[in-house]
């Protein structure tokens, strides 16, 4: 994507956000919406400024935990995807277990992980890892199997070794799938870290939101929600930018 088109896209998105905030402000002011239901954006902005240090520290903690889980989950998922793509019998055995693990609700896993790994960052990172793992596994396995039969046959005719087959064909074909998974897991890792912070931490954005709500500090609660939303959107944007920067070739698939 060229720089002018990227700038136009950024400006368009910024205009949409500004319009949404303006409508929010007008509606909450005109209808005198109670603060505990939906504070005005100006009130939330004041809470952000007056609690900047507190929210900033929570943001840094949640970001680091989500980032570690994102990296760990995607590395684990892609390694297993490579194994499953290479040996189909292992995929038929291992994939149902991965599906079963992913089917368990987040809120049900967190107490169990807290019991197993204790109260603190380890549980939160593991939660983010589990959330990031499954999309990377499925997308990576599908991507490594994506090259067409004709392309694979050509590589075999050329007597290409397995490492060349992966480097020249399978991995380039898999990258669009992998980055699609990254765009899912990046914001999902933030959500998972925040859910884990509800029960396994006494800091971070997840804990800040719950704690502020319990103390009826609704502007602070919404300020935390805004910070968490910005973090998730930023994570998605970084994954999308990396995809545009790293993938610049057409991929032929079956």
C-alpha positions as CSV (number, residue, x, y, z in Angstrom):
1,X,0.0,0.0,0.0
2,X,1.4,3.4,-1.0
3,X,2.0,6.1,1.6
4,X,-0.8,8.4,0.2
5,X,-3.4,5.6,0.4
6,X,-2.2,4.7,3.9
7,X,-2.6,8.3,5.0
8,X,-6.0,8.5,3.5
9,X,-7.0,5.3,5.3
10,X,-5.7,6.6,8.6
11,X,-7.5,10.0,8.2
12,X,-10.7,8.2,7.3
13,X,-10.5,6.0,10.4
14,X,-9.7,9.0,12.6
15,X,-12.6,10.9,11.2
16,X,-14.9,8.0,12.0
17,X,-13.7,7.8,15.6
18,X,-14.1,11.6,16.0
19,X,-17.6,11.4,14.6
20,X,-18.5,8.5,17.0
21,X,-17.1,10.4,20.0
22,X,-19.0,13.5,19.0
23,X,-22.3,11.6,18.7
24,X,-21.6,9.9,22.0
25,X,-21.0,13.3,23.7
26,X,-24.2,14.8,22.2
27,X,-26.4,11.9,23.1
28,X,-25.2,11.6,26.7
29,X,-25.5,15.3,27.2
30,X,-28.9,15.8,25.6
31,X,-30.5,12.9,27.4
32,X,-28.6,13.3,30.7
33,X,-27.5,9.7,30.7
34,X,-26.3,8.7,34.2
35,X,-22.6,8.4,34.6
36,X,-22.9,4.8,35.9
37,X,-24.6,3.8,32.6
38,X,-22.5,5.7,30.1
39,X,-20.2,8.7,31.1
40,X,-19.7,11.5,28.7
41,X,-16.4,11.3,26.7
42,X,-15.2,14.5,28.3
43,X,-15.7,12.9,31.8
44,X,-13.8,9.8,30.6
45,X,-11.0,12.0,29.2
46,X,-10.7,13.8,32.6
47,X,-10.5,10.4,34.3
48,X,-7.7,9.4,31.8
49,X,-5.7,12.5,32.6
50,X,-6.2,12.5,36.3
51,X,-5.3,8.8,36.6
52,X,-2.7,8.7,33.8
53,X,0.1,7.2,35.9
54,X,-2.2,4.4,37.3
55,X,-3.7,3.6,33.9
56,X,-0.3,3.8,32.2
57,X,1.3,1.3,34.6
58,X,-1.7,-1.1,34.1
59,X,-1.4,-0.6,30.3
60,X,2.3,-1.5,30.4
61,X,1.7,-4.6,32.5
62,X,-1.2,-5.9,30.3
63,X,0.7,-5.2,27.1
64,X,3.8,-7.1,28.3
65,X,1.7,-10.1,29.4
66,X,-0.4,-10.2,26.2
67,X,2.8,-9.8,24.1
68,X,4.5,-12.7,25.8
69,X,1.4,-14.9,25.4
70,X,1.0,-13.9,21.8
71,X,4.6,-14.8,21.0
72,X,4.5,-18.0,23.0
73,X,1.1,-19.2,21.6
74,X,2.0,-18.5,18.0
75,X,5.4,-20.1,18.2
76,X,3.9,-23.2,19.8
77,X,1.0,-23.3,17.3
78,X,3.3,-22.9,14.3
79,X,5.7,-25.5,15.5
80,X,2.8,-28.0,15.9
81,X,1.4,-26.9,12.6
82,X,4.6,-27.8,10.9
83,X,4.6,-31.2,12.6
84,X,1.0,-31.8,11.7
85,X,1.5,-30.8,8.0
86,X,4.5,-33.1,7.8
87,X,2.8,-36.1,9.5
88,X,-0.9,-36.3,8.8
89,X,-1.4,-39.2,11.3
90,X,-0.3,-36.9,14.2
91,X,-2.7,-34.2,13.0
92,X,-5.6,-36.6,13.1
93,X,-4.7,-37.5,16.7
94,X,-3.6,-34.1,18.0
95,X,-6.1,-31.7,16.4
96,X,-9.2,-32.9,18.3
97,X,-7.4,-32.3,21.6
98,X,-6.5,-28.8,20.4
99,X,-10.2,-28.2,19.5
100,X,-11.3,-29.5,22.8
101,X,-8.9,-27.2,24.7
102,X,-10.0,-24.2,22.7
103,X,-13.7,-24.9,23.3
104,X,-13.4,-24.4,27.1
105,X,-14.6,-20.9,28.0
106,X,-11.9,-18.4,29.2
107,X,-13.6,-17.7,32.5
108,X,-13.6,-21.4,33.3
109,X,-9.9,-21.9,32.6
110,X,-8.7,-19.0,34.7
111,X,-9.4,-20.4,38.2
112,X,-7.8,-23.7,37.2
113,X,-4.7,-22.0,35.9
114,X,-4.5,-19.9,39.0
115,X,-4.6,-23.1,41.2
116,X,-1.9,-24.8,39.0
117,X,0.5,-21.9,38.4
118,X,-0.3,-19.5,41.2
119,X,-1.4,-15.9,41.5
120,X,0.6,-13.6,39.2
121,X,1.9,-13.0,35.7
122,X,2.7,-16.6,34.9
123,X,-1.0,-17.5,34.9
124,X,-1.9,-14.5,32.8
125,X,0.8,-15.2,30.2
126,X,-0.3,-18.9,30.0
127,X,-3.9,-17.8,29.4
128,X,-2.8,-15.5,26.6
129,X,-0.7,-18.3,25.2
130,X,-3.6,-20.7,25.1
131,X,-5.8,-18.2,23.3
132,X,-3.1,-17.5,20.7
133,X,-2.2,-21.1,20.1
134,X,-5.2,-22.5,18.3
135,X,-5.6,-20.0,15.5
136,X,-1.9,-20.2,14.7
137,X,-2.1,-24.0,14.7
138,X,-5.1,-24.2,12.3
139,X,-3.9,-21.4,10.0
140,X,-0.3,-22.6,9.9
141,X,-1.3,-26.2,9.1
142,X,-3.7,-25.0,6.4
143,X,-1.1,-22.6,4.9
144,X,1.6,-25.3,4.7
145,X,-0.8,-27.5,2.8
146,X,-1.9,-24.6,0.5
147,X,0.5,-25.0,-2.4
148,X,-1.1,-26.4,-5.5
149,X,-0.4,-30.0,-6.7
150,X,1.3,-28.6,-9.8
151,X,3.7,-26.5,-7.8
152,X,4.6,-29.5,-5.5
153,X,5.0,-31.7,-8.6
154,X,7.4,-29.2,-10.1
155,X,9.5,-29.1,-7.0
156,X,9.7,-32.9,-7.0
157,X,10.7,-32.9,-10.7
158,X,13.5,-30.5,-9.8
159,X,14.5,-33.0,-7.0
160,X,14.2,-30.2,-4.4
161,X,15.1,-31.3,-0.9
162,X,12.5,-30.9,1.9
163,X,14.2,-27.7,3.3
164,X,14.1,-26.0,-0.1
165,X,10.4,-27.1,-0.6
166,X,9.5,-25.4,2.7
167,X,11.7,-22.3,2.1
168,X,10.6,-21.7,-1.5
169,X,7.1,-22.9,-1.5
170,X,5.3,-24.0,1.7
171,X,6.4,-21.1,4.0
172,X,5.7,-18.3,1.4
173,X,2.3,-19.9,0.7
174,X,1.6,-20.2,4.5
175,X,2.4,-16.6,5.4
176,X,-0.9,-15.1,4.4
177,X,-2.7,-17.7,6.5
178,X,-0.3,-17.1,9.4
179,X,-0.8,-13.3,9.3
180,X,-4.6,-13.8,9.2
181,X,-4.1,-15.8,12.5
182,X,-1.9,-13.0,13.9
183,X,-4.7,-10.4,13.3
184,X,-7.0,-12.6,15.3
185,X,-4.7,-13.6,18.1
186,X,-3.1,-10.1,18.7
187,X,-6.3,-8.5,20.1
188,X,-7.5,-11.9,21.5
189,X,-4.3,-12.1,23.6
190,X,-5.1,-8.7,25.1
191,X,-8.6,-9.9,26.0
192,X,-7.3,-13.2,27.5
193,X,-4.7,-11.3,29.6
194,X,-7.4,-9.0,31.0
195,X,-9.8,-11.9,31.8
196,X,-7.0,-13.6,33.7
197,X,-6.2,-10.4,35.6
198,X,-9.7,-10.5,37.0
199,X,-8.8,-13.5,39.2
200,X,-5.1,-13.9,39.1
201,X,-3.7,-10.4,39.6
202,X,-4.1,-7.3,41.6
203,X,-2.9,-5.0,38.8
204,X,-3.3,-4.6,35.1
205,X,-6.1,-3.2,33.0
206,X,-8.4,-6.1,33.7
207,X,-8.0,-5.7,37.4
208,X,-8.3,-1.9,37.1
209,X,-11.7,-2.1,35.3
210,X,-13.2,-4.6,37.8
211,X,-11.8,-2.8,40.8
212,X,-13.0,0.6,39.6
213,X,-16.5,-0.8,38.9
214,X,-16.7,-2.4,42.4
215,X,-15.8,1.0,43.9
216,X,-18.4,2.8,41.7
217,X,-15.7,4.8,40.1
218,X,-17.4,4.6,36.7
219,X,-15.3,7.3,34.8
220,X,-12.1,5.4,35.8
221,X,-13.7,2.1,34.8
222,X,-14.6,3.5,31.4
223,X,-11.1,5.1,31.1
224,X,-9.7,1.6,31.6
225,X,-12.1,0.2,28.9
226,X,-10.9,2.9,26.5
227,X,-7.3,2.1,27.2
228,X,-7.9,-1.6,26.7
229,X,-9.8,-1.0,23.5
230,X,-7.0,1.2,22.2
231,X,-4.5,-1.6,23.1
232,X,-6.5,-4.3,21.2
233,X,-7.0,-2.1,18.2
234,X,-3.3,-1.1,18.2
235,X,-2.3,-4.8,18.4
236,X,-4.5,-5.5,15.3
237,X,-3.0,-2.5,13.5
238,X,0.5,-3.7,14.2
239,X,-0.3,-7.2,12.8
240,X,-1.9,-5.7,9.7
241,X,1.1,-3.4,9.1
242,X,3.5,-6.2,9.5
243,X,1.5,-8.2,6.9
244,X,1.5,-5.4,4.4
245,X,5.3,-4.9,4.9
246,X,6.3,-8.6,4.7
247,X,3.9,-10.1,2.1
248,X,4.3,-8.6,-1.4
249,X,4.0,-11.6,-3.7
250,X,1.1,-13.5,-5.3
251,X,0.5,-16.9,-3.7
252,X,-0.8,-19.7,-5.9
253,X,-2.9,-22.2,-3.9
254,X,-4.9,-25.3,-4.8
